[in-house]
């Protein structure tokens, strides 16, 4: 089997014969085989076992036929190395036992030690890099999203403590952003050195901010992260999470290859807002997958038709897969995307006279 680099070429806005597709949270609870593994081990216990984490990463590649694998991990993994004590609690999410509330709390955070504390993650990447016939995407949580957990102590809908710190003690806020930015840079550089073929920065909750607050309190750190990675050839993806459409016009100077879009902004509109420098990724509403297959395909067609209008498009969801999603529907959707996009791309080339 030859290596499938369609995803990499799309990220770099190069010509492709069919659109690449992968799904956020594609290694997860919708898969009965994964659910059986989770009966024995927690997420963090799986991450500590590189062979098992690699096996789970490979499952959707084999079962769905996607064009990229994404590392089985969690955005919270690296924070243990900087001094955060946490658990991932079922039906809750990350729960922080020593939340960040003061200057002293920020000052006690230590620099990340990837080789010492996260060697299991690096080993998993190395195993996958040797086995995969599609690119491996690895990832980190972006500083705002990580900070929201560290400050709130658990998932939040209002981010009241986070915003209180940001507005009331900006010096403490920027000190925290600097430390988390350093963590992300070191973590992703180690991933690439171990064999990652692309990296994605998940900023799942930054859409909770106004454009001006994002520009002042978050964007400088995001800019620094990608500036530190720009010399590396591997594609970089920034996903500003849900409800982030109003932030897109502010991303034009980022040193990234791909901007991820949620479903609230169309592919065409997303391209207008971010500008022509970037490839885009997205953006099927995950819950469309609850519909009959004919409806799912109609939604996918509409997205693909916009995606093929310009080079540089990766089909994905607008957020992660959910436990009730159907593996069979995902497999059929993946096959449909490949077949339909091949024809759509060929027609697009004919219309443009290529």
Order of alpha helices (4+ residues) and beta strands (2+ residues): alpha-beta-alpha-alpha-alpha-beta-beta-beta-alpha-alpha-alpha-beta-alpha-alpha-alpha-beta-alpha-alpha-beta-beta-alpha-beta-alpha-beta-alpha
